[in-house]
């Protein structure tokens, strides 16, 4: 029965490890704040702390390990870290008593979700990739509902699952290309702009491959390169600008970009899709569970992107793939325009309200 009143309604957000487990929460904040919800975030002391605090959200750090899929002596130490994190999460949630928990996955979310379940706090989790990650598989037994993005994901989940899409931060649609052009120091020459990014932690393989083709590429385009912290490539040219990491500037860089070259993390994929930017995807393969390869294949099938496998990446293949991307831009944009990127945030808010017994308000 949906009879709770929204006064003092509290929601706990969790997720971390990479920006992809954090930034989708930010698309929900405007509606949560407009409805007077109290919001706090539980994560690790890693990159999510700064991202969340920059949004003006109350942040609580807990100890966490890493969910490795390979043998490592660090796995032994992380058992104790996870144990401490479980106790911290339980104590925090017992004190804060949120009405509902929303998880975006990542290793830090697992102890928080299980602590919420023990305390009878409804758990809602969201999966961005085609195949559920290890964190969400561990959260699944205690989740009231699992939400997901790709239609192909339904075959991996049970009946308590629903496709809602990925929430897109509304501020991304408010970017100013002039601001980005000034930030990058680019002239107003009649050249397209290519945004190259490797995710919140950068992509060394893409960086190295880009360096090899930049002398050719900067004669044909402006290049904005998000290298990742400490991963600059030392290239200088009036048509090239690099940043280790950006935050509020991202919306302007997206607005300036005509094309995007990136990894295939699901959240950035759907942001670029919503902005109708033709993209070349180079999915992470080495050291991963293969989720990005599957994500990229889904986008390629629907005509939303071109794909270059990392195992095939070399200067010649990279040059050919970039040339094809620039030639095929209009075709890709036409396919992208058929996708409806709206409504995910509203569907998630409605699910959280229903799980907590809060009267569902119209969007």
Sine and cosine of phi, psi and omega as CSV:
sin_phi,cos_phi,sin_psi,cos_psi,sin_omega,cos_omega
0.00,0.00,0.82,-0.58,-0.07,-1.00
-1.00,-0.01,1.00,0.03,-0.10,-0.99
-0.78,-0.62,0.09,1.00,0.02,-1.00
-0.95,0.30,0.53,-0.85,0.09,-1.00
-1.00,-0.05,0.51,-0.86,-0.09,-1.00
-0.96,0.27,-0.23,0.97,0.00,-1.00
-0.85,0.52,0.75,-0.66,0.02,-1.00
0.88,0.47,0.30,0.95,0.06,-1.00
-0.91,0.41,0.73,-0.69,-0.12,-0.99
-0.80,-0.60,0.69,-0.72,0.03,-1.00
-0.79,-0.61,0.70,-0.72,0.08,-1.00
-0.98,-0.21,0.78,-0.62,0.08,-1.00
-0.97,-0.26,0.58,-0.81,0.03,-1.00
-0.50,-0.87,0.37,-0.93,-0.01,-1.00
0.58,-0.81,0.50,-0.86,-0.01,-1.00
0.07,-1.00,-0.07,-1.00,-0.05,-1.00
0.94,-0.34,-0.72,0.70,0.12,-0.99
-0.68,-0.74,0.26,-0.96,-0.01,-1.00
-0.89,0.45,-0.45,0.90,0.00,-1.00
-0.90,0.44,-0.38,0.93,0.06,-1.00
-1.00,-0.01,0.02,1.00,-0.10,-0.99
-0.87,-0.49,-0.81,0.59,-0.16,-0.99
-0.88,0.47,-0.50,0.87,0.05,-1.00
-0.86,0.51,-0.46,0.89,0.07,-1.00
-0.85,0.53,-0.55,0.83,-0.12,-0.99
-0.93,0.37,-0.41,0.91,0.06,-1.00
-0.93,0.36,-0.33,0.94,-0.02,-1.00
-1.00,-0.01,-0.34,0.94,-0.14,-0.99
-0.88,0.48,-0.67,0.74,-0.02,-1.00
-0.85,0.53,-0.68,0.74,0.00,-1.00
-0.94,0.34,-0.67,0.74,0.02,-1.00
-0.86,0.51,-0.69,0.72,-0.01,-1.00
-0.94,0.35,-0.62,0.78,0.01,-1.00
-0.89,0.46,-0.47,0.88,-0.01,-1.00
-1.00,-0.05,0.05,1.00,0.06,-1.00
0.98,0.21,0.34,0.94,0.00,-1.00
-0.96,0.27,0.58,-0.81,0.16,-0.99
-1.00,0.04,0.80,-0.60,-0.10,-1.00
-0.84,-0.54,0.73,-0.68,0.18,-0.98
-0.66,-0.75,0.31,-0.95,-0.15,-0.99
-0.81,-0.59,0.67,-0.74,0.09,-1.00
-0.89,-0.46,0.84,-0.55,-0.01,-1.00
-0.46,-0.89,-0.17,-0.99,0.07,-1.00
-1.00,0.05,0.08,-1.00,0.04,-1.00
-0.99,0.11,0.28,0.96,-0.02,-1.00
-0.99,0.12,-0.55,-0.84,-0.13,-0.99
-0.90,0.43,-0.40,0.92,-0.05,-1.00
-0.92,0.40,-0.44,0.90,-0.01,-1.00
-0.85,0.53,-0.79,0.62,-0.04,-1.00
-0.91,0.41,-0.68,0.73,-0.01,-1.00
-0.85,0.52,-0.71,0.71,-0.05,-1.00
-0.95,0.31,-0.71,0.71,-0.02,-1.00
-0.91,0.42,-0.49,0.87,0.07,-1.00
-0.91,0.42,-0.35,0.94,0.05,-1.00
-1.00,0.03,0.00,1.00,-0.02,-1.00
0.97,0.26,0.43,0.90,-0.02,-1.00
-0.98,-0.21,0.68,-0.73,0.05,-1.00
-0.88,0.48,0.79,-0.61,-0.10,-0.99
-0.86,-0.51,0.67,-0.74,0.06,-1.00
-0.79,-0.61,0.82,-0.57,0.01,-1.00
-1.00,-0.10,0.64,-0.77,0.12,-0.99
-0.80,-0.60,0.35,-0.94,0.07,-1.00
-0.93,0.36,0.56,-0.83,-0.02,-1.00
-0.46,-0.89,0.46,-0.89,0.12,-0.99
-0.97,-0.25,-0.29,-0.96,0.02,-1.00
-0.81,-0.59,0.69,-0.72,0.00,-1.00
-0.99,0.11,1.00,0.09,-0.02,-1.00
-1.00,0.10,0.50,-0.86,0.04,-1.00
-0.95,-0.31,0.33,0.94,-0.05,-1.00
-0.63,-0.78,0.31,-0.95,-0.01,-1.00
-0.95,0.31,0.74,-0.67,0.02,-1.00
-0.35,-0.94,0.60,-0.80,0.04,-1.00
-0.90,0.44,-0.38,0.93,0.02,-1.00
-0.93,0.37,-0.39,0.92,0.05,-1.00
-0.87,0.49,-0.59,0.81,0.00,-1.00
-0.91,0.41,-0.73,0.69,0.02,-1.00
-0.90,0.44,-0.58,0.81,-0.06,-1.00
-0.94,0.35,-0.38,0.93,0.08,-1.00
-0.85,0.53,-0.67,0.74,0.00,-1.00
-0.95,0.31,-0.61,0.79,0.04,-1.00
-0.89,0.46,-0.70,0.71,0.01,-1.00
-0.90,0.44,-0.64,0.77,0.04,-1.00
-0.87,0.49,-0.69,0.72,0.05,-1.00
-0.90,0.45,-0.67,0.74,0.01,-1.00
-0.88,0.47,-0.62,0.79,0.04,-1.00
-0.88,0.47,-0.71,0.71,0.01,-1.00
-0.90,0.43,-0.67,0.75,0.02,-1.00
-0.90,0.44,-0.68,0.74,0.00,-1.00
-0.90,0.44,-0.68,0.73,0.00,-1.00
-0.88,0.47,-0.73,0.68,-0.03,-1.00
-0.90,0.44,-0.67,0.74,-0.01,-1.00
-0.90,0.44,-0.74,0.68,-0.03,-1.00
-0.94,0.34,-0.52,0.85,0.06,-1.00
-0.90,0.43,-0.63,0.78,0.02,-1.00
-0.96,0.27,-0.66,0.75,-0.12,-0.99
-1.00,0.09,-0.50,0.86,0.02,-1.00
0.72,0.69,0.88,0.47,0.06,-1.00
-0.92,0.39,0.37,-0.93,0.01,-1.00
-0.98,0.18,-0.41,0.91,-0.01,-1.00
-0.38,-0.92,0.47,-0.88,0.06,-1.00
-0.90,-0.44,0.75,-0.66,0.08,-1.00
-0.89,-0.46,0.85,-0.52,-0.05,-1.00
-0.93,-0.38,0.67,-0.74,0.12,-0.99
-0.95,-0.30,0.26,0.96,0.07,-1.00
0.99,0.13,-0.18,-0.98,-0.15,-0.99
1.00,-0.01,0.42,-0.91,-0.17,-0.98
-0.88,0.47,-0.50,0.87,-0.03,-1.00
-0.94,0.35,-0.37,0.93,-0.08,-1.00
-0.96,0.27,-0.40,0.92,-0.12,-0.99
-0.89,0.46,-0.81,0.58,0.01,-1.00
-0.89,0.45,-0.52,0.85,0.01,-1.00
-0.92,0.39,-0.69,0.72,0.00,-1.00
-0.90,0.43,-0.68,0.74,-0.01,-1.00
-0.93,0.36,-0.60,0.80,0.07,-1.00
-0.90,0.44,-0.65,0.76,0.03,-1.00
-0.88,0.47,-0.67,0.74,-0.01,-1.00
-0.89,0.45,-0.67,0.74,0.02,-1.00
-0.87,0.49,-0.58,0.81,-0.02,-1.00
-1.00,0.03,0.14,0.99,0.02,-1.00
0.89,0.46,0.54,0.84,0.12,-0.99
-1.00,-0.06,0.82,-0.57,-0.03,-1.00
-0.86,0.51,0.70,-0.72,-0.02,-1.00
-0.93,-0.38,0.82,-0.57,0.13,-0.99
-0.88,-0.48,0.78,-0.63,-0.02,-1.00
-0.83,-0.56,0.48,-0.88,-0.04,-1.00
-0.82,-0.57,0.74,-0.68,0.03,-1.00
-0.94,-0.35,0.82,-0.57,-0.04,-1.00
-1.00,-0.01,-0.55,0.83,-0.09,-1.00
-0.99,0.13,0.24,-0.97,0.05,-1.00
-0.88,0.48,-0.74,0.68,0.00,-1.00
-0.98,-0.21,0.74,-0.67,-0.02,-1.00
-0.86,0.50,0.69,-0.73,0.04,-1.00
-0.97,0.24,0.18,-0.98,-0.04,-1.00
-0.87,0.49,-0.65,0.76,-0.01,-1.00
-0.86,0.50,-0.73,0.68,-0.01,-1.00
-0.94,0.35,-0.48,0.88,0.08,-1.00
-0.93,0.38,-0.56,0.83,0.04,-1.00
-0.97,0.23,-0.47,0.88,0.02,-1.00
-0.99,0.15,-0.45,0.89,-0.09,-1.00
-0.75,0.67,-0.69,0.72,-0.04,-1.00
-0.89,0.45,-0.38,0.93,-0.06,-1.00
-0.94,-0.33,0.03,1.00,-0.05,-1.00
-0.99,0.10,0.73,-0.69,0.13,-0.99
-0.91,0.41,-0.62,0.78,0.05,-1.00
-0.42,-0.91,0.61,-0.79,0.10,-0.99
-0.95,-0.30,0.85,-0.53,0.04,-1.00
-0.99,-0.16,0.49,-0.87,-0.04,-1.00
-0.56,-0.83,0.18,-0.98,-0.17,-0.99
-0.97,-0.26,-0.85,0.53,-0.06,-1.00
-0.99,0.17,0.66,-0.75,0.06,-1.00
-0.87,0.50,-0.49,0.87,-0.02,-1.00
-0.91,0.41,-0.30,0.95,-0.07,-1.00
-0.94,0.34,-0.37,0.93,-0.10,-0.99
-0.83,0.55,-0.54,0.84,-0.06,-1.00
-0.94,0.33,-0.25,0.97,-0.01,-1.00
-1.00,-0.09,-0.11,0.99,-0.14,-0.99
-0.86,-0.52,0.24,-0.97,-0.04,-1.00
-1.00,-0.04,-0.20,-0.98,-0.12,-0.99
-0.94,0.34,-0.32,0.95,-0.01,-1.00
-1.00,0.04,0.64,0.77,-0.05,-1.00
-0.80,-0.60,0.46,-0.89,-0.03,-1.00
-0.51,-0.86,0.71,-0.71,0.07,-1.00
-0.99,0.16,0.82,-0.58,0.00,-1.00
-0.80,-0.60,-0.17,0.98,-0.10,-0.99
1.00,0.07,-0.16,-0.99,0.02,-1.00
-0.92,-0.40,0.77,-0.64,0.03,-1.00
-0.93,0.36,0.70,-0.71,-0.02,-1.00
-0.95,-0.32,0.76,-0.65,0.00,-1.00
-0.88,0.47,0.86,-0.51,-0.08,-1.00
-0.88,0.48,-0.47,0.88,-0.03,-1.00
-0.91,0.41,-0.33,0.94,0.01,-1.00
-0.90,0.43,-0.40,0.92,-0.01,-1.00
-1.00,0.08,-0.02,1.00,-0.07,-1.00
-0.95,-0.32,0.36,0.93,-0.03,-1.00
-0.95,0.30,0.40,-0.92,-0.01,-1.00
-0.86,-0.52,0.93,-0.38,-0.03,-1.00
-0.89,0.46,-0.53,0.85,0.03,-1.00
-0.90,0.44,-0.63,0.77,0.04,-1.00
-0.89,0.45,-0.67,0.74,0.01,-1.00
-0.93,0.38,-0.63,0.78,0.00,-1.00
-0.88,0.47,-0.66,0.75,0.03,-1.00
-0.92,0.40,-0.66,0.75,0.03,-1.00
-0.86,0.52,-0.62,0.78,-0.05,-1.00
-1.00,0.06,-0.24,0.97,-0.01,-1.00
0.96,0.28,0.43,0.90,-0.01,-1.00
-0.99,0.12,0.54,-0.84,0.11,-0.99
-0.97,0.24,0.02,-1.00,0.02,-1.00
-0.99,-0.15,0.49,0.87,0.04,-1.00
-0.88,0.48,0.46,-0.89,-0.08,-1.00
-0.99,0.15,0.94,0.35,0.04,-1.00
-0.79,-0.61,0.55,-0.83,0.10,-0.99
-0.95,0.31,0.29,-0.96,0.04,-1.00
-0.91,-0.42,0.74,-0.67,0.04,-1.00
-0.92,-0.39,0.81,-0.58,0.07,-1.00
-0.99,-0.15,0.85,-0.52,0.00,-1.00
-0.92,-0.38,0.84,-0.55,-0.02,-1.00
-0.58,-0.82,0.53,-0.85,-0.06,-1.00
-0.89,-0.47,0.39,0.92,-0.06,-1.00
1.00,-0.02,0.09,-1.00,-0.11,-0.99
-0.90,0.43,-0.36,0.93,0.00,-1.00
-0.97,-0.25,0.10,0.99,0.00,-1.00
0.98,0.22,0.10,-0.99,0.00,-1.00
-0.57,-0.82,0.99,-0.16,-0.11,-0.99
-0.86,0.50,-0.62,0.78,-0.04,-1.00
-0.91,0.42,-0.66,0.75,0.05,-1.00
-0.91,0.41,-0.68,0.74,0.00,-1.00
-0.84,0.54,-0.73,0.68,-0.02,-1.00
-0.91,0.42,-0.65,0.76,0.00,-1.00
-0.94,0.35,-0.60,0.80,0.03,-1.00
-0.90,0.44,-0.67,0.74,0.00,-1.00
-0.82,0.57,-0.61,0.79,-0.04,-1.00
-0.93,0.36,-0.48,0.88,-0.08,-1.00
-0.96,-0.27,-0.09,1.00,-0.07,-1.00
-0.86,0.51,-0.66,0.75,0.02,-1.00
-0.83,0.56,-0.58,0.81,0.08,-1.00
-0.97,0.25,-0.67,0.74,-0.16,-0.99
-0.95,0.31,-0.62,0.78,-0.07,-1.00
-0.94,0.34,-0.18,0.98,0.12,-0.99
-0.99,0.14,-0.19,0.98,-0.08,-1.00
-0.87,-0.50,-0.23,0.97,-0.07,-1.00
-0.33,-0.94,0.40,-0.92,0.28,-0.96
-0.98,0.20,0.61,-0.79,-0.03,-1.00
-0.82,-0.58,0.85,-0.53,0.13,-0.99
-0.96,-0.28,0.82,-0.57,-0.17,-0.99
-0.82,-0.57,0.89,-0.45,0.12,-0.99
-1.00,-0.06,0.97,-0.26,-0.21,-0.98
-1.00,0.07,-0.42,0.91,-0.21,-0.98
1.00,-0.04,0.44,-0.90,-0.09,-1.00
-0.88,0.48,0.79,-0.61,0.06,-1.00
0.94,0.33,0.30,0.95,-0.09,-1.00
-0.85,-0.52,0.46,0.89,0.06,-1.00
-0.88,0.47,0.40,-0.91,-0.10,-1.00
-0.93,-0.37,0.00,1.00,0.11,-0.99
0.95,0.30,0.35,0.94,0.00,-1.00
-1.00,-0.07,0.68,-0.74,0.05,-1.00
-0.77,-0.63,0.69,-0.73,0.04,-1.00
-0.17,-0.98,0.56,-0.83,0.02,-1.00
-0.84,0.54,-0.42,0.91,-0.03,-1.00
-0.99,-0.13,0.18,0.98,-0.02,-1.00
-0.79,-0.61,0.72,-0.69,0.07,-1.00
-0.65,-0.76,0.75,-0.66,0.00,-1.00
-0.89,-0.46,0.49,-0.87,0.12,-0.99
-0.69,-0.72,0.62,-0.78,0.08,-1.00
-0.94,0.33,-0.67,0.74,-0.03,-1.00
-0.34,-0.94,0.59,-0.81,0.07,-1.00
-0.77,-0.64,0.34,-0.94,0.03,-1.00
-0.78,-0.62,-1.00,0.00,-0.02,-1.00
-0.91,0.42,-0.37,0.93,-0.01,-1.00
-0.96,0.29,-0.23,0.97,-0.12,-0.99
-0.86,0.52,-0.65,0.76,-0.04,-1.00
-0.88,0.47,-0.61,0.79,0.01,-1.00
-0.95,0.31,-0.63,0.78,0.04,-1.00
-0.91,0.42,-0.64,0.77,0.10,-1.00
-0.87,0.50,-0.69,0.73,-0.04,-1.00
-0.89,0.45,-0.58,0.82,0.01,-1.00
-0.96,0.28,-0.53,0.85,-0.14,-0.99
-0.94,0.35,0.69,-0.72,0.17,-0.99
-1.00,-0.10,-0.49,0.87,0.00,-1.00
-0.65,-0.76,0.42,-0.91,0.00,-1.00
-0.76,-0.65,0.72,-0.69,0.15,-0.99
-0.90,-0.43,0.82,-0.57,-0.10,-0.99
-0.41,-0.91,0.15,-0.99,0.26,-0.97
-0.92,0.40,-0.19,-0.98,-0.09,-1.00
-0.79,-0.62,0.63,0.78,0.19,-0.98
-0.90,0.44,0.67,-0.74,-0.21,-0.98
-0.88,0.48,-0.66,0.75,-0.11,-0.99
-0.92,0.39,-0.70,0.71,0.05,-1.00
-0.91,0.40,-0.56,0.83,0.05,-1.00
-0.83,0.55,-0.75,0.66,-0.08,-1.00
-0.97,0.25,-0.43,0.90,0.13,-0.99
-0.92,0.40,-0.73,0.68,0.00,-1.00
-0.90,0.43,-0.63,0.78,0.05,-1.00
-0.88,0.48,-0.71,0.70,0.00,-1.00
-0.88,0.48,-0.51,0.86,-0.01,-1.00
-1.00,0.04,-0.01,1.00,0.06,-1.00
0.86,0.51,0.78,0.63,0.03,-1.00
-0.94,-0.34,0.88,-0.47,0.08,-1.00
-0.84,0.54,0.68,-0.73,-0.11,-0.99
-0.72,-0.69,0.53,-0.85,0.16,-0.99
-0.94,-0.34,0.86,-0.50,-0.06,-1.00
-0.97,-0.22,0.73,-0.68,0.09,-1.00
-0.85,-0.53,1.00,0.09,-0.13,-0.99
-0.92,0.40,0.61,-0.80,0.08,-1.00
-0.90,0.43,0.74,-0.67,0.01,-1.00
-0.86,-0.51,-0.82,0.58,-0.08,-1.00
-0.92,0.38,0.78,-0.62,0.04,-1.00
0.98,0.21,0.20,0.98,0.02,-1.00
-0.88,-0.47,0.14,-0.99,0.04,-1.00
-1.00,0.06,0.06,1.00,0.03,-1.00
1.00,0.02,0.14,0.99,-0.06,-1.00
-0.90,0.43,-0.59,0.81,-0.03,-1.00
-0.94,0.34,-0.56,0.83,0.06,-1.00
-0.88,0.47,-0.67,0.74,0.00,-1.00
-0.94,0.34,-0.66,0.75,0.07,-1.00
-0.85,0.53,-0.74,0.67,-0.04,-1.00
-0.89,0.46,-0.65,0.76,0.01,-1.00
-0.88,0.47,-0.61,0.79,0.03,-1.00
-0.89,0.45,-0.70,0.71,0.01,-1.00
-0.91,0.41,-0.62,0.79,0.00,-1.00
-0.91,0.41,-0.65,0.76,0.01,-1.00
-0.86,0.51,-0.58,0.82,-0.05,-1.00
-1.00,0.00,0.07,1.00,0.07,-1.00
0.98,0.22,0.26,0.97,-0.07,-1.00
-1.00,0.03,-0.17,0.99,-0.08,-1.00
-0.30,-0.95,0.32,-0.95,0.22,-0.97
-0.98,-0.22,0.43,-0.90,-0.07,-1.00
-0.77,-0.64,0.71,-0.71,0.15,-0.99
-0.83,-0.56,0.91,-0.42,-0.02,-1.00
-0.93,0.38,0.61,-0.79,-0.02,-1.00
-0.86,0.51,-0.57,0.82,-0.01,-1.00
-0.93,0.37,-0.31,0.95,0.02,-1.00
-0.97,-0.23,0.09,1.00,-0.12,-0.99
-0.98,0.20,0.86,-0.51,0.12,-0.99
-0.44,-0.90,0.18,-0.98,-0.06,-1.00
-0.82,0.57,-0.64,0.77,-0.02,-1.00
-0.93,0.36,-0.72,0.70,-0.02,-1.00
-0.93,0.36,-0.56,0.83,0.01,-1.00
-0.92,0.39,-0.70,0.71,0.04,-1.00
-0.87,0.50,-0.71,0.71,-0.01,-1.00
-0.90,0.43,-0.66,0.76,-0.02,-1.00
-0.92,0.38,-0.64,0.77,0.03,-1.00
-0.91,0.41,-0.67,0.74,0.03,-1.00
-0.87,0.49,-0.70,0.72,0.02,-1.00
-0.89,0.45,-0.65,0.76,0.03,-1.00
-0.86,0.51,-0.72,0.70,-0.05,-1.00
-0.93,0.36,-0.56,0.83,0.04,-1.00
-0.95,0.31,-0.59,0.81,-0.13,-0.99
-1.00,-0.04,0.14,0.99,-0.11,-0.99
-0.80,0.59,-0.74,0.67,-0.04,-1.00
-0.90,0.43,-0.63,0.78,0.02,-1.00
-0.90,0.44,-0.68,0.73,0.00,-1.00
-0.92,0.40,-0.69,0.72,0.01,-1.00
-0.87,0.50,-0.63,0.78,0.01,-1.00
-0.89,0.46,-0.68,0.73,0.04,-1.00
-0.92,0.40,-0.65,0.76,0.00,-1.00
-0.90,0.44,-0.55,0.84,-0.07,-1.00
-0.91,0.41,-0.29,0.96,0.00,-1.00
-0.99,0.13,-0.18,0.98,-0.02,-1.00
-1.00,0.00,0.74,-0.67,0.06,-1.00
-1.00,-0.03,0.93,-0.37,-0.05,-1.00
-0.99,-0.12,0.12,0.99,-0.08,-1.00
-0.99,-0.11,0.30,-0.95,0.20,-0.98
1.00,-0.09,-0.25,0.97,-0.07,-1.00
-0.90,0.44,-0.70,0.72,-0.02,-1.00
-0.88,0.48,-0.68,0.73,0.01,-1.00
-0.89,0.45,-0.63,0.78,0.00,-1.00
-0.92,0.38,-0.61,0.79,0.03,-1.00
-0.92,0.39,-0.70,0.71,0.02,-1.00
-0.86,0.52,-0.68,0.73,0.01,-1.00
-0.90,0.44,-0.63,0.78,0.01,-1.00
-0.92,0.40,-0.67,0.74,0.03,-1.00
-0.89,0.45,-0.68,0.74,0.00,-1.00
-0.89,0.46,-0.71,0.70,-0.03,-1.00
-0.91,0.41,-0.67,0.75,-0.01,-1.00
-0.89,0.46,-0.55,0.83,-0.04,-1.00
-1.00,0.01,-0.04,1.00,-0.02,-1.00
0.98,0.21,0.41,0.91,0.01,-1.00
-1.00,-0.08,0.68,-0.73,0.01,-1.00
-0.83,0.56,0.82,-0.57,-0.06,-1.00
-0.96,0.28,0.83,-0.56,-0.01,-1.00
-0.99,-0.12,0.51,-0.86,0.06,-1.00
-0.93,0.38,0.52,-0.85,0.00,-1.00
-0.97,0.26,0.00,0.00,0.00,0.00
